[in-house]
Amino acid sequence: MALATLGNSEFDRDTAVTRSAPGVYDTHLSAGWTIIQAVNGGYLLAVMGRALADALPHPDPLSVSAHYLTASVPGPAVVRTDVVRSGRTMSTGTARLIQFAEDGTEVERLRVLATYGDLAALPDDVRTTAKPPAIPPYEHCLGADAAPGGRPAIPGSTAITDRLALRLDPATAGWAVGAPSGKGEMRAWFGLADGRDPDPLSLLLTVDALPPTAFEIGLSGWVPTVELTVHVRHRPAPGPLRVAITTRNLAGGFLEEDAEVWDSEDRLVAQSRQLARALLEG
């Protein structure tokens, strides 16, 4: 089977936007990217990122910060953008994702502030102490449909799982067999199931597509995002990505997730920090 290419994949079709007026875009949120009935936050960010790429004079997201106001549902939506500043090397804009209640009332789902630039024009100089995560070879990691003992690696998996080529590091999958490590870590090989190579826009999905680190802390259920900031550092090389996410502090019913995304050439291509609610039982 031929692999999907950039611009011709399910991800591209499902994040497509159509300009209906200056700065205004119609879109349809696909049910294929839901998790426990809610539309995945990284997918939503990619939809917003595509609209901003059209509205702003620069092609690539450099920094994107989103506040999730209400849970999005599959169906029609509108993205409204505003250009805040347009410079020679960078531009900044805002975007709002709107859906409509049964009575026609507007419901704002998501608000974004983003800075765009041209990743190809950035300097090549790299000085870093960051190192790629130590993940076992792809074939030794766990798919979404298999875990130690033959149990599902992602209990209650929803539609988004079928669209991802996700292979979990066994060391961070103890939660799948009722033995979470308590360390708040999640690591995996990541790609899209149809073989589409990563690009800066798909990195906005990547940082929020793994099972939540809360599972390895011993929690279960939905962990809704409150705020997510993504920094895109480099255009990723073709091939699978490696993603490492950590949580160090759960307090007051909230936890943070710090993510790093590394490409097939051992480059750190994206980083993110997320604040999420931990829905504690009892």
ChimeraX attribute file (.defattr): number of C-alpha atoms within 10 A of each C-alpha:
attribute: neighborCount
match mode: 1-to-1
recipient: residues
	/A:1	5
	/A:2	6
	/A:3	12
	/A:4	17
	/A:5	14
	/A:6	14
	/A:7	11
	/A:8	11
	/A:9	17
	/A:10	18
	/A:11	24
	/A:12	19
	/A:13	12
	/A:14	18
	/A:15	22
	/A:16	19
	/A:17	21
	/A:18	14
	/A:19	16
	/A:20	10
	/A:21	9
	/A:22	10
	/A:23	17
	/A:24	18
	/A:25	23
	/A:26	18
	/A:27	20
	/A:28	19
	/A:29	22
	/A:30	19
	/A:31	18
	/A:32	18
	/A:33	25
	/A:34	21
	/A:35	18
	/A:36	13
	/A:37	15
	/A:38	17
	/A:39	21
	/A:40	23
	/A:41	27
	/A:42	21
	/A:43	27
	/A:44	22
	/A:45	29
	/A:46	24
	/A:47	26
	/A:48	32
	/A:49	25
	/A:50	20
	/A:51	25
	/A:52	31
	/A:53	17
	/A:54	16
	/A:55	22
	/A:56	25
	/A:57	19
	/A:58	21
	/A:59	21
	/A:60	24
	/A:61	28
	/A:62	21
	/A:63	19
	/A:64	23
	/A:65	19
	/A:66	24
	/A:67	18
	/A:68	21
	/A:69	15
	/A:70	14
	/A:71	16
	/A:72	23
	/A:73	18
	/A:74	16
	/A:75	12
	/A:76	13
	/A:77	22
	/A:78	24
	/A:79	24
	/A:80	22
	/A:81	24
	/A:82	17
	/A:83	16
	/A:84	13
	/A:85	12
	/A:86	15
	/A:87	10
	/A:88	8
	/A:89	12
	/A:90	18
	/A:91	20
	/A:92	23
	/A:93	20
	/A:94	22
	/A:95	24
	/A:96	19
	/A:97	26
	/A:98	20
	/A:99	22
	/A:100	15
	/A:101	9
	/A:102	7
	/A:103	6
	/A:104	8
	/A:105	10
	/A:106	14
	/A:107	16
	/A:108	19
	/A:109	19
	/A:110	24
	/A:111	21
	/A:112	22
	/A:113	19
	/A:114	24
	/A:115	22
	/A:116	24
	/A:117	22
	/A:118	16
	/A:119	17
	/A:120	11
	/A:121	8
	/A:122	11
	/A:123	7
	/A:124	8
	/A:125	6
	/A:126	7
	/A:127	6
	/A:128	7
	/A:129	5
	/A:130	9
	/A:131	11
	/A:132	15
	/A:133	16
	/A:134	11
	/A:135	19
	/A:136	16
	/A:137	10
	/A:138	17
	/A:139	8
	/A:140	12
	/A:141	21
	/A:142	20
	/A:143	22
	/A:144	18
	/A:145	16
	/A:146	16
	/A:147	19
	/A:148	13
	/A:149	9
	/A:150	9
	/A:151	12
	/A:152	17
	/A:153	24
	/A:154	19
	/A:155	14
	/A:156	10
	/A:157	16
	/A:158	16
	/A:159	17
	/A:160	17
	/A:161	22
	/A:162	16
	/A:163	16
	/A:164	20
	/A:165	17
	/A:166	27
	/A:167	26
	/A:168	28
	/A:169	23
	/A:170	20
	/A:171	16
	/A:172	20
	/A:173	27
	/A:174	19
	/A:175	22
	/A:176	20
	/A:177	16
	/A:178	11
	/A:179	13
	/A:180	20
	/A:181	16
	/A:182	16
	/A:183	16
	/A:184	22
	/A:185	25
	/A:186	25
	/A:187	29
	/A:188	30
	/A:189	25
	/A:190	25
	/A:191	21
	/A:192	22
	/A:193	17
	/A:194	18
	/A:195	20
	/A:196	22
	/A:197	19
	/A:198	22
	/A:199	16
	/A:200	23
	/A:201	23
	/A:202	24
	/A:203	26
	/A:204	29
	/A:205	20
	/A:206	25
	/A:207	28
	/A:208	24
	/A:209	21
	/A:210	21
	/A:211	21
	/A:212	23
	/A:213	28
	/A:214	29
	/A:215	26
	/A:216	25
	/A:217	19
	/A:218	16
	/A:219	18
	/A:220	17
	/A:221	15
	/A:222	19
	/A:223	20
	/A:224	19
	/A:225	25
	/A:226	18
	/A:227	20
	/A:228	25
	/A:229	21
	/A:230	27
	/A:231	21
	/A:232	23
	/A:233	18
	/A:234	21
	/A:235	20
	/A:236	25
	/A:237	17
	/A:238	14
	/A:239	15
	/A:240	22
	/A:241	26
	/A:242	26
	/A:243	27
	/A:244	23
	/A:245	25
	/A:246	19
	/A:247	21
	/A:248	14
	/A:249	11
	/A:250	15
	/A:251	10
	/A:252	8
	/A:253	10
	/A:254	17
	/A:255	20
	/A:256	24
	/A:257	25
	/A:258	20
	/A:259	22
	/A:260	24
	/A:261	28
	/A:262	24
	/A:263	23
	/A:264	13
	/A:265	12
	/A:266	15
	/A:267	19
	/A:268	23
	/A:269	21
	/A:270	25
	/A:271	22
	/A:272	21
	/A:273	21
	/A:274	21
	/A:275	18
	/A:276	22
	/A:277	19
	/A:278	21
	/A:279	15
	/A:280	12
	/A:281	7
	/A:282	3
